[in-house]
């Protein structure tokens, strides 16, 4: 995806919806092995919200994180090059201070981010009533290796 498109900042209502959906998505987590619930929500430039939650299996490395669970169906349902811009992502867990996306998810988010400024909002045990941590994908994954590096090798 093009790296010049900057995700415009979110309105108060959009952030409230994004956060609420990520927090609500925790209820759908399938995490009988860790009991660590994670919910995620992605806001697209189309105005659509897509949620995901972590899904574990008995063979533990096979499970998937909430963030990738939210993003993969978006990518898999839209023909290239029509990919909408991801404007923001929210992640919710039951711990405070809030957890941040794992390394694998940072790499996955980076793949589909059109800007290093893509904001990631993190919510903890008190949900909307608690503290929120906001960081960009560029801050979470500095010196990243991404699609542009593959292009540079052509
Ligand atoms: N998990 C996520 O869903 N997202 C993250 O960014 C960190 C970890 C999940 C994976 C596993 O189901 C559980 O949390 C404990 O690691």
Backbone and ligand atoms as CSV (ligand in chain L), in Angstrom:
chain,resi,resn,atom,element,x,y,z
A,1,UNK,N,N,0.831,-1.202,0.000
A,1,UNK,CA,C,0.000,0.000,0.000
A,1,UNK,C,C,0.864,1.250,0.000
A,2,UNK,N,N,0.311,2.332,-0.535
A,2,UNK,CA,C,1.089,3.569,-0.614
A,2,UNK,C,C,1.425,4.076,0.780
A,3,UNK,N,N,2.602,4.645,0.912
A,3,UNK,CA,C,3.022,5.066,2.248
A,3,UNK,C,C,2.769,6.551,2.491
A,4,UNK,N,N,2.152,7.249,1.497
A,4,UNK,CA,C,1.987,8.687,1.658
A,4,UNK,C,C,0.643,9.068,2.264
A,5,UNK,N,N,-0.278,8.104,2.340
A,5,UNK,CA,C,-1.614,8.450,2.831
A,5,UNK,C,C,-1.608,8.516,4.344
A,6,UNK,N,N,-1.957,9.659,4.862
A,6,UNK,CA,C,-1.944,9.857,6.309
A,6,UNK,C,C,-3.331,9.631,6.877
A,7,UNK,N,N,-3.471,8.802,7.889
A,7,UNK,CA,C,-4.813,8.626,8.451
A,7,UNK,C,C,-5.236,9.891,9.191
A,8,UNK,N,N,-6.357,10.485,8.742
A,8,UNK,CA,C,-6.835,11.711,9.392
A,8,UNK,C,C,-7.214,11.397,10.836
A,9,UNK,N,N,-7.113,12.393,11.692
A,9,UNK,CA,C,-7.376,12.107,13.109
A,9,UNK,C,C,-8.864,11.811,13.328
A,10,UNK,N,N,-9.128,11.078,14.385
A,10,UNK,CA,C,-10.480,10.598,14.656
A,10,UNK,C,C,-11.296,11.650,15.400
A,11,UNK,N,N,-12.599,11.673,15.136
A,11,UNK,CA,C,-13.484,12.517,15.931
A,11,UNK,C,C,-13.697,11.816,17.277
A,12,UNK,N,N,-14.236,12.557,18.225
A,12,UNK,CA,C,-14.510,11.989,19.542
A,12,UNK,C,C,-15.465,10.795,19.431
A,13,UNK,N,N,-16.478,10.959,18.582
A,13,UNK,CA,C,-17.467,9.880,18.395
A,13,UNK,C,C,-16.834,8.638,17.785
A,14,UNK,N,N,-15.971,8.872,16.783
A,14,UNK,CA,C,-15.319,7.725,16.132
A,14,UNK,C,C,-14.440,6.967,17.121
A,15,UNK,N,N,-13.696,7.710,17.937
A,15,UNK,CA,C,-12.823,7.050,18.909
A,15,UNK,C,C,-13.656,6.291,19.940
A,16,UNK,N,N,-14.773,6.890,20.340
A,16,UNK,CA,C,-15.649,6.235,21.318
A,16,UNK,C,C,-16.196,4.924,20.744
A,17,UNK,N,N,-16.619,4.960,19.495
A,17,UNK,CA,C,-17.152,3.749,18.850
A,17,UNK,C,C,-16.059,2.705,18.696
A,18,UNK,N,N,-14.906,3.143,18.223
A,18,UNK,CA,C,-13.778,2.220,18.021
A,18,UNK,C,C,-13.401,1.529,19.329
A,19,UNK,N,N,-13.274,2.323,20.380
A,19,UNK,CA,C,-12.869,1.783,21.681
A,19,UNK,C,C,-13.942,0.846,22.230
A,20,UNK,N,N,-15.204,1.261,22.138
A,20,UNK,CA,C,-16.307,0.436,22.659
A,20,UNK,C,C,-16.346,-0.909,21.962
A,21,UNK,N,N,-16.142,-0.893,20.666
A,21,UNK,CA,C,-16.197,-2.150,19.909
A,21,UNK,C,C,-15.030,-3.059,20.277
A,22,UNK,N,N,-13.859,-2.490,20.505
A,22,UNK,CA,C,-12.698,-3.306,20.907
A,22,UNK,C,C,-12.947,-3.908,22.289
A,23,UNK,N,N,-13.485,-3.102,23.175
A,23,UNK,CA,C,-13.770,-3.576,24.551
A,23,UNK,C,C,-14.840,-4.667,24.500
A,24,UNK,N,N,-15.891,-4.439,23.701
A,24,UNK,CA,C,-16.962,-5.446,23.578
A,24,UNK,C,C,-16.435,-6.740,22.959
A,25,UNK,N,N,-15.470,-6.620,22.070
A,25,UNK,CA,C,-14.942,-7.806,21.363
A,25,UNK,C,C,-14.236,-8.767,22.306
A,26,UNK,N,N,-13.816,-8.277,23.473
A,26,UNK,CA,C,-13.186,-9.172,24.460
A,26,UNK,C,C,-14.135,-10.310,24.831
A,27,UNK,N,N,-15.423,-10.024,24.797
A,27,UNK,CA,C,-16.425,-11.026,25.193
A,27,UNK,C,C,-16.415,-12.224,24.248
A,28,UNK,N,N,-15.878,-12.047,23.047
A,28,UNK,CA,C,-15.869,-13.126,22.054
A,28,UNK,C,C,-14.540,-13.872,22.020
A,29,UNK,N,N,-13.615,-13.474,22.879
A,29,UNK,CA,C,-12.312,-14.150,22.901
A,29,UNK,C,C,-12.504,-15.624,23.238
A,30,UNK,N,N,-11.797,-16.476,22.505
A,30,UNK,CA,C,-11.774,-17.911,22.837
A,30,UNK,C,C,-10.378,-18.186,23.377
A,31,UNK,N,N,-10.248,-18.145,24.696
A,31,UNK,CA,C,-8.920,-18.228,25.303
A,31,UNK,C,C,-8.931,-19.132,26.534
A,32,UNK,N,N,-9.370,-20.395,26.348
A,32,UNK,CA,C,-9.476,-21.294,27.505
A,32,UNK,C,C,-8.114,-21.658,28.092
A,33,UNK,N,N,-7.029,-21.464,27.356
A,33,UNK,CA,C,-5.704,-21.870,27.834
A,33,UNK,C,C,-5.011,-20.761,28.610
A,34,UNK,N,N,-5.187,-19.546,28.165
A,34,UNK,CA,C,-4.534,-18.425,28.860
A,34,UNK,C,C,-5.496,-17.625,29.734
A,35,UNK,N,N,-6.766,-17.692,29.436
A,35,UNK,CA,C,-7.752,-16.801,30.072
A,35,UNK,C,C,-7.366,-15.340,29.941
A,36,UNK,N,N,-6.633,-15.023,28.901
A,36,UNK,CA,C,-6.209,-13.646,28.643
A,36,UNK,C,C,-7.035,-13.139,27.467
A,37,UNK,N,N,-8.054,-12.370,27.799
A,37,UNK,CA,C,-8.971,-11.916,26.748
A,37,UNK,C,C,-8.427,-10.680,26.036
A,38,UNK,N,N,-8.520,-10.697,24.721
A,38,UNK,CA,C,-8.112,-9.524,23.931
A,38,UNK,C,C,-9.199,-9.240,22.903
A,39,UNK,N,N,-9.556,-7.978,22.793
A,39,UNK,CA,C,-10.483,-7.538,21.752
A,39,UNK,C,C,-9.796,-6.480,20.919
A,40,UNK,N,N,-10.117,-6.434,19.649
A,40,UNK,CA,C,-9.512,-5.419,18.770
A,40,UNK,C,C,-10.579,-4.871,17.842
A,41,UNK,N,N,-10.365,-3.641,17.418
A,41,UNK,CA,C,-11.255,-3.063,16.412
A,41,UNK,C,C,-10.444,-2.178,15.478
A,42,UNK,N,N,-10.780,-2.263,14.201
A,42,UNK,CA,C,-10.100,-1.505,13.153
A,42,UNK,C,C,-11.111,-0.565,12.517
A,43,UNK,N,N,-10.762,0.696,12.392
A,43,UNK,CA,C,-11.611,1.661,11.671
A,43,UNK,C,C,-10.999,1.930,10.295
A,44,UNK,N,N,-11.808,1.709,9.261
A,44,UNK,CA,C,-11.348,1.932,7.888
A,44,UNK,C,C,-11.785,3.289,7.358
A,45,UNK,N,N,-11.138,3.716,6.291
A,45,UNK,CA,C,-11.491,4.984,5.646
A,45,UNK,C,C,-12.915,4.946,5.090
A,46,UNK,N,N,-13.466,3.776,4.904
A,46,UNK,CA,C,-14.854,3.651,4.427
A,46,UNK,C,C,-15.851,3.963,5.535
A,47,UNK,N,N,-15.358,4.053,6.750
A,47,UNK,CA,C,-16.241,4.266,7.905
A,47,UNK,C,C,-16.617,2.954,8.585
A,48,UNK,N,N,-16.185,1.832,7.997
A,48,UNK,CA,C,-16.529,0.529,8.568
A,48,UNK,C,C,-15.620,0.194,9.748
A,49,UNK,N,N,-16.204,-0.493,10.713
A,49,UNK,CA,C,-15.457,-0.997,11.872
A,49,UNK,C,C,-15.400,-2.521,11.768
A,50,UNK,N,N,-14.249,-3.091,12.019
A,50,UNK,CA,C,-14.083,-4.550,11.993
A,50,UNK,C,C,-13.459,-5.000,13.305
A,51,UNK,N,N,-14.110,-5.952,13.943
A,51,UNK,CA,C,-13.589,-6.413,15.230
A,51,UNK,C,C,-12.925,-7.782,15.105
A,52,UNK,N,N,-12.146,-8.099,16.118
A,52,UNK,CA,C,-11.527,-9.422,16.225
A,52,UNK,C,C,-11.252,-9.709,17.686
A,53,UNK,N,N,-11.055,-10.975,17.964
A,53,UNK,CA,C,-10.671,-11.359,19.325
A,53,UNK,C,C,-9.681,-12.512,19.213
A,54,UNK,N,N,-8.967,-12.772,20.296
A,54,UNK,CA,C,-7.976,-13.849,20.208
A,54,UNK,C,C,-8.669,-15.207,20.221
A,55,UNK,N,N,-8.116,-16.106,19.430
A,55,UNK,CA,C,-8.662,-17.456,19.287
A,55,UNK,C,C,-7.516,-18.437,19.526
A,56,UNK,N,N,-7.636,-19.184,20.609
A,56,UNK,CA,C,-6.579,-20.137,20.959
A,56,UNK,C,C,-6.992,-21.552,20.568
A,57,UNK,N,N,-5.998,-22.415,20.405
A,57,UNK,CA,C,-6.269,-23.843,20.189
A,57,UNK,C,C,-5.343,-24.631,21.108
A,58,UNK,N,N,-5.628,-25.924,21.253
A,58,UNK,CA,C,-4.876,-26.748,22.200
A,58,UNK,C,C,-3.383,-26.754,21.879
A,59,UNK,N,N,-3.060,-26.710,20.609
A,59,UNK,CA,C,-1.657,-26.594,20.202
A,59,UNK,C,C,-1.329,-25.103,20.214
A,60,UNK,N,N,-0.807,-24.630,21.330
A,60,UNK,CA,C,-0.827,-23.194,21.628
A,60,UNK,C,C,-0.238,-22.239,20.575
A,61,UNK,N,N,0.847,-22.578,19.882
A,61,UNK,CA,C,1.365,-21.583,18.918
A,61,UNK,C,C,0.447,-21.373,17.725
A,62,UNK,N,N,-0.560,-22.219,17.594
A,62,UNK,CA,C,-1.432,-22.159,16.418
A,62,UNK,C,C,-2.506,-21.077,16.552
A,63,UNK,N,N,-2.740,-20.603,17.748
A,63,UNK,CA,C,-3.782,-19.592,17.969
A,63,UNK,C,C,-3.457,-18.282,17.274
A,64,UNK,N,N,-4.446,-17.392,17.257
A,64,UNK,CA,C,-4.246,-16.092,16.591
A,64,UNK,C,C,-4.644,-14.957,17.534
A,65,UNK,N,N,-3.918,-13.870,17.442
A,65,UNK,CA,C,-4.195,-12.691,18.255
A,65,UNK,C,C,-5.400,-11.927,17.709
A,66,UNK,N,N,-5.977,-11.126,18.580
A,66,UNK,CA,C,-7.163,-10.352,18.223
A,66,UNK,C,C,-6.895,-9.379,17.067
A,67,UNK,N,N,-5.729,-8.764,17.073
A,67,UNK,CA,C,-5.426,-7.756,16.050
A,67,UNK,C,C,-5.394,-8.381,14.659
A,68,UNK,N,N,-4.698,-9.525,14.552
A,68,UNK,CA,C,-4.613,-10.174,13.239
A,68,UNK,C,C,-5.960,-10.772,12.845
A,69,UNK,N,N,-6.704,-11.214,13.851
A,69,UNK,CA,C,-8.046,-11.746,13.595
A,69,UNK,C,C,-8.944,-10.656,13.004
A,70,UNK,N,N,-8.739,-9.412,13.420
A,70,UNK,CA,C,-9.550,-8.297,12.903
A,70,UNK,C,C,-9.095,-7.873,11.506
A,71,UNK,N,N,-7.790,-7.877,11.276
A,71,UNK,CA,C,-7.261,-7.321,10.022
A,71,UNK,C,C,-7.333,-8.301,8.849
A,72,UNK,N,N,-7.022,-9.569,9.091
A,72,UNK,CA,C,-6.930,-10.526,7.972
A,72,UNK,C,C,-8.218,-10.617,7.140
A,73,UNK,N,N,-9.399,-10.686,7.754
A,73,UNK,CA,C,-10.610,-10.768,6.917
A,73,UNK,C,C,-10.851,-9.516,6.066
A,74,UNK,N,N,-10.380,-8.376,6.547
A,74,UNK,CA,C,-10.515,-7.138,5.751
A,74,UNK,C,C,-9.701,-7.304,4.474
A,75,UNK,N,N,-8.457,-7.708,4.647
A,75,UNK,CA,C,-7.542,-7.851,3.509
A,75,UNK,C,C,-8.061,-8.933,2.560
A,76,UNK,N,N,-8.566,-9.998,3.130
A,76,UNK,CA,C,-8.983,-11.145,2.324
A,76,UNK,C,C,-10.327,-10.936,1.637
A,77,UNK,N,N,-11.000,-9.836,1.950
A,77,UNK,CA,C,-12.318,-9.634,1.345
A,77,UNK,C,C,-12.339,-8.480,0.359
A,78,UNK,N,N,-11.190,-7.856,0.145
A,78,UNK,CA,C,-11.151,-6.700,-0.751
A,78,UNK,C,C,-10.076,-6.909,-1.813
A,79,UNK,N,N,-10.478,-6.721,-3.077
A,79,UNK,CA,C,-9.541,-6.918,-4.194
A,79,UNK,C,C,-8.507,-5.814,-4.239
A,80,UNK,N,N,-7.257,-6.184,-4.400
A,80,UNK,CA,C,-6.221,-5.197,-4.610
A,80,UNK,C,C,-6.480,-4.549,-5.965
A,81,UNK,N,N,-6.246,-3.253,-6.189
A,81,UNK,CA,C,-5.616,-2.322,-5.250
A,81,UNK,C,C,-6.627,-1.491,-4.479
A,82,UNK,N,N,-7.799,-2.023,-4.222
A,82,UNK,CA,C,-8.869,-1.231,-3.611
A,82,UNK,C,C,-8.826,-1.201,-2.097
A,83,UNK,N,N,-7.715,-1.584,-1.508
A,83,UNK,CA,C,-7.632,-1.649,-0.046
A,83,UNK,C,C,-7.948,-0.304,0.594
A,84,UNK,N,N,-8.902,-0.269,1.522
A,84,UNK,CA,C,-9.171,0.991,2.214
A,84,UNK,C,C,-8.036,1.298,3.196
A,85,UNK,N,N,-7.911,2.565,3.532
A,85,UNK,CA,C,-6.899,2.965,4.509
A,85,UNK,C,C,-7.364,2.574,5.912
A,86,UNK,N,N,-6.472,2.011,6.687
A,86,UNK,CA,C,-6.776,1.767,8.105
A,86,UNK,C,C,-6.524,3.077,8.837
A,87,UNK,N,N,-7.570,3.627,9.427
A,87,UNK,CA,C,-7.426,4.933,10.091
A,87,UNK,C,C,-6.948,4.795,11.523
A,88,UNK,N,N,-7.376,3.752,12.185
A,88,UNK,CA,C,-6.999,3.572,13.593
A,88,UNK,C,C,-7.324,2.153,14.033
A,89,UNK,N,N,-6.639,1.740,15.085
A,89,UNK,CA,C,-6.881,0.416,15.674
A,89,UNK,C,C,-7.005,0.612,17.178
A,90,UNK,N,N,-7.928,-0.120,17.785
A,90,UNK,CA,C,-8.007,-0.144,19.249
A,90,UNK,C,C,-7.838,-1.581,19.719
A,91,UNK,N,N,-7.148,-1.741,20.829
A,91,UNK,CA,C,-6.909,-3.060,21.422
A,91,UNK,C,C,-7.313,-2.973,22.894
A,92,UNK,N,N,-8.060,-3.981,23.351
A,92,UNK,CA,C,-8.524,-3.966,24.740
A,92,UNK,C,C,-8.170,-5.271,25.433
A,93,UNK,N,N,-7.659,-5.153,26.650
A,93,UNK,CA,C,-7.364,-6.329,27.478
A,93,UNK,C,C,-7.931,-6.072,28.873
A,94,UNK,N,N,-7.711,-7.035,29.775
A,94,UNK,CA,C,-8.219,-6.898,31.141
A,94,UNK,C,C,-7.133,-6.463,32.110
A,95,UNK,N,N,-5.999,-6.011,31.588
A,95,UNK,CA,C,-4.919,-5.601,32.493
A,95,UNK,C,C,-4.637,-4.104,32.366
A,96,UNK,N,N,-4.178,-3.544,33.449
A,96,UNK,CA,C,-3.807,-2.128,33.459
A,96,UNK,C,C,-2.455,-1.974,34.159
A,97,UNK,N,N,-1.589,-1.133,33.617
A,97,UNK,CA,C,-1.720,-0.397,32.374
A,97,UNK,C,C,-2.008,-1.335,31.200
A,98,UNK,N,N,-2.638,-0.818,30.170
A,98,UNK,CA,C,-3.076,-1.654,29.051
A,98,UNK,C,C,-1.914,-2.370,28.370
A,99,UNK,N,N,-2.218,-3.558,27.832
A,99,UNK,CA,C,-1.215,-4.294,27.054
A,99,UNK,C,C,-1.105,-3.660,25.670
A,100,UNK,N,N,0.060,-3.829,25.074
A,100,UNK,CA,C,0.252,-3.339,23.702
A,100,UNK,C,C,0.350,-4.536,22.764
A,101,UNK,N,N,0.127,-4.326,21.470
A,101,UNK,CA,C,0.155,-5.440,20.523
A,101,UNK,C,C,1.499,-6.176,20.553
A,102,UNK,N,N,1.431,-7.497,20.410
A,102,UNK,CA,C,2.665,-8.296,20.415
A,102,UNK,C,C,3.499,-7.979,19.173
A,103,UNK,N,N,4.705,-8.470,19.153
A,103,UNK,CA,C,5.623,-8.182,18.045
A,103,UNK,C,C,5.090,-8.667,16.712
A,104,UNK,N,N,4.491,-9.843,16.723
A,104,UNK,CA,C,3.962,-10.390,15.470
A,104,UNK,C,C,2.841,-9.496,14.934
A,105,UNK,N,N,1.986,-9.035,15.839
A,105,UNK,CA,C,0.887,-8.167,15.417
A,105,UNK,C,C,1.396,-6.803,14.957
A,106,UNK,N,N,2.437,-6.308,15.585
A,106,UNK,CA,C,3.022,-5.032,15.122
A,106,UNK,C,C,3.483,-5.171,13.677
A,107,UNK,N,N,4.142,-6.287,13.385
A,107,UNK,CA,C,4.614,-6.532,12.018
A,107,UNK,C,C,3.436,-6.638,11.056
A,108,UNK,N,N,2.391,-7.289,11.479
A,108,UNK,CA,C,1.196,-7.489,10.648
A,108,UNK,C,C,0.506,-6.150,10.396
A,109,UNK,N,N,0.369,-5.357,11.450
A,109,UNK,CA,C,-0.257,-4.031,11.313
A,109,UNK,C,C,0.577,-3.170,10.365
A,110,UNK,N,N,1.893,-3.231,10.532
A,110,UNK,CA,C,2.800,-2.429,9.715
A,110,UNK,C,C,2.633,-2.736,8.222
A,111,UNK,N,N,2.371,-3.987,7.913
A,111,UNK,CA,C,2.202,-4.409,6.517
A,111,UNK,C,C,1.065,-3.635,5.838
A,112,UNK,N,N,0.001,-3.385,6.588
A,112,UNK,CA,C,-1.201,-2.795,5.989
A,112,UNK,C,C,-1.414,-1.339,6.395
A,113,UNK,N,N,-0.474,-0.775,7.130
A,113,UNK,CA,C,-0.562,0.633,7.515
A,113,UNK,C,C,-0.081,1.497,6.353
A,114,UNK,N,N,-0.832,2.547,6.057
A,114,UNK,CA,C,-0.403,3.435,4.972
A,114,UNK,C,C,0.446,4.576,5.504
A,115,UNK,N,N,0.587,4.651,6.798
A,115,UNK,CA,C,1.382,5.710,7.406
A,115,UNK,C,C,1.983,5.204,8.707
A,116,UNK,N,N,3.185,5.678,8.985
A,116,UNK,CA,C,3.811,5.346,10.280
A,116,UNK,C,C,3.024,5.986,11.422
A,117,UNK,N,N,2.148,6.950,11.067
A,117,UNK,CA,C,1.365,7.654,12.086
A,117,UNK,C,C,0.052,6.951,12.428
A,118,UNK,N,N,-0.172,5.789,11.872
A,118,UNK,CA,C,-1.405,5.052,12.205
A,118,UNK,C,C,-1.495,4.889,13.720
A,119,UNK,N,N,-2.566,5.418,14.324
A,119,UNK,CA,C,-2.665,5.349,15.787
A,119,UNK,C,C,-3.235,4.020,16.292
A,120,UNK,N,N,-2.661,3.564,17.381
A,120,UNK,CA,C,-3.145,2.357,18.055
A,120,UNK,C,C,-3.500,2.761,19.486
A,121,UNK,N,N,-4.754,2.583,19.830
A,121,UNK,CA,C,-5.262,2.964,21.152
A,121,UNK,C,C,-5.377,1.707,21.997
A,122,UNK,N,N,-4.847,1.747,23.204
A,122,UNK,CA,C,-4.862,0.565,24.075
A,122,UNK,C,C,-5.673,0.839,25.340
A,123,UNK,N,N,-6.580,-0.084,25.627
A,123,UNK,CA,C,-7.458,0.051,26.785
A,123,UNK,C,C,-7.226,-1.109,27.753
A,124,UNK,N,N,-7.372,-0.834,29.035
A,124,UNK,CA,C,-7.105,-1.836,30.059
A,124,UNK,C,C,-8.351,-2.280,30.794
A,125,UNK,N,N,-8.164,-2.723,32.028
A,125,UNK,CA,C,-9.250,-3.403,32.761
A,125,UNK,C,C,-10.475,-2.531,33.002
A,126,UNK,N,N,-10.291,-1.218,33.077
A,126,UNK,CA,C,-11.437,-0.341,33.328
A,126,UNK,C,C,-12.052,0.207,32.040
A,127,UNK,N,N,-11.637,-0.323,30.945
A,127,UNK,CA,C,-12.235,0.043,29.656
A,127,UNK,C,C,-12.204,1.533,29.396
A,128,UNK,N,N,-13.354,2.070,29.018
A,128,UNK,CA,C,-13.455,3.493,28.684
A,128,UNK,C,C,-13.239,4.391,29.897
A,129,UNK,N,N,-13.459,3.826,31.095
A,129,UNK,CA,C,-13.288,4.626,32.318
A,129,UNK,C,C,-11.836,4.686,32.776
A,130,UNK,N,N,-11.006,3.852,32.196
A,130,UNK,CA,C,-9.598,3.818,32.613
A,130,UNK,C,C,-8.710,4.624,31.676
A,131,UNK,N,N,-7.426,4.481,31.896
A,131,UNK,CA,C,-6.472,5.202,31.060
A,131,UNK,C,C,-6.357,4.552,29.691
A,132,UNK,N,N,-6.154,5.393,28.689
A,132,UNK,CA,C,-5.896,4.887,27.347
A,132,UNK,C,C,-4.458,5.245,26.979
A,133,UNK,N,N,-3.779,4.313,26.346
A,133,UNK,CA,C,-2.439,4.588,25.831
A,133,UNK,C,C,-2.560,4.688,24.318
A,134,UNK,N,N,-2.030,5.764,23.762
A,134,UNK,CA,C,-2.055,5.932,22.306
A,134,UNK,C,C,-0.631,5.964,21.783
A,135,UNK,N,N,-0.336,5.085,20.858
A,135,UNK,CA,C,0.983,5.109,20.208
A,135,UNK,C,C,0.791,4.847,18.725
A,136,UNK,N,N,1.718,5.325,17.918
A,136,UNK,CA,C,1.624,5.060,16.481
A,136,UNK,C,C,2.350,3.761,16.158
A,137,UNK,N,N,2.040,3.213,14.986
A,137,UNK,CA,C,2.743,1.989,14.585
A,137,UNK,C,C,4.245,2.289,14.413
A,138,UNK,N,N,4.562,3.499,14.000
A,138,UNK,CA,C,5.977,3.876,13.864
A,138,UNK,C,C,6.708,3.855,15.199
A,139,UNK,N,N,5.998,4.235,16.250
A,139,UNK,CA,C,6.609,4.200,17.590
A,139,UNK,C,C,6.709,2.770,18.109
A,140,UNK,N,N,5.695,1.972,17.803
A,140,UNK,CA,C,5.684,0.586,18.308
A,140,UNK,C,C,6.636,-0.320,17.539
A,141,UNK,N,N,6.898,0.049,16.286
A,141,UNK,CA,C,7.771,-0.797,15.467
A,141,UNK,C,C,8.775,0.077,14.702
A,142,UNK,N,N,9.710,0.665,15.438
A,142,UNK,CA,C,10.691,1.513,14.761
A,142,UNK,C,C,11.640,0.656,13.918
A,143,UNK,N,N,12.238,1.273,12.924
A,143,UNK,CA,C,13.185,0.560,12.040
A,143,UNK,C,C,12.555,-0.707,11.477
A,144,UNK,N,N,11.289,-0.589,11.098
A,144,UNK,CA,C,10.565,-1.785,10.661
A,144,UNK,C,C,11.058,-2.270,9.308
A,145,UNK,N,N,10.849,-3.531,9.073
A,145,UNK,CA,C,11.041,-4.130,7.757
A,145,UNK,C,C,9.663,-4.322,7.168
A,146,UNK,N,N,9.432,-3.765,5.977
A,146,UNK,CA,C,8.080,-3.844,5.435
A,146,UNK,C,C,8.057,-3.941,3.926
A,147,UNK,N,N,6.853,-3.759,3.356
A,147,UNK,CA,C,6.677,-3.910,1.911
A,147,UNK,C,C,7.631,-3.030,1.100
A,148,UNK,N,N,7.905,-1.823,1.587
A,148,UNK,CA,C,8.797,-0.936,0.832
A,148,UNK,C,C,10.198,-1.509,0.694
A,149,UNK,N,N,10.627,-2.243,1.721
A,149,UNK,CA,C,11.957,-2.847,1.655
A,149,UNK,C,C,11.993,-3.955,0.606
A,150,UNK,N,N,10.884,-4.664,0.480
A,150,UNK,CA,C,10.813,-5.686,-0.568
A,150,UNK,C,C,10.852,-5.026,-1.935
A,151,UNK,N,N,10.157,-3.899,-2.100
A,151,UNK,CA,C,10.148,-3.174,-3.372
A,151,UNK,C,C,11.548,-2.693,-3.734
A,152,UNK,N,N,12.320,-2.306,-2.723
A,152,UNK,CA,C,13.659,-1.768,-2.967
A,152,UNK,C,C,14.599,-2.813,-3.548
A,153,UNK,N,N,14.221,-4.064,-3.430
A,153,UNK,CA,C,15.073,-5.176,-3.891
A,153,UNK,C,C,14.745,-5.567,-5.342
A,154,UNK,N,N,13.755,-4.869,-5.939
A,154,UNK,CA,C,13.319,-5.273,-7.294
A,154,UNK,C,C,14.273,-4.737,-8.342
L,1,LIG,N1,N,-2.771,-11.784,22.387
L,1,LIG,C1,C,-3.475,-11.019,21.508
L,1,LIG,O1,O,-4.588,-11.360,21.113
L,1,LIG,N2,N,-2.897,-9.868,21.066
L,1,LIG,C2,C,-1.667,-9.425,21.452
L,1,LIG,O2,O,-1.175,-8.465,20.902
L,1,LIG,C3,C,-0.985,-10.092,22.554
L,1,LIG,C4,C,-1.461,-11.453,22.899
L,1,LIG,C5,C,-3.371,-13.034,22.841
L,1,LIG,C6,C,-2.673,-14.272,22.351
L,1,LIG,C7,C,-3.087,-15.291,23.385
L,1,LIG,O3,O,-4.347,-15.812,23.029
L,1,LIG,C8,C,-3.236,-14.469,24.652
L,1,LIG,O4,O,-3.351,-13.118,24.244
L,1,LIG,C9,C,-2.090,-14.623,25.635
L,1,LIG,O5,O,-0.879,-14.417,24.999
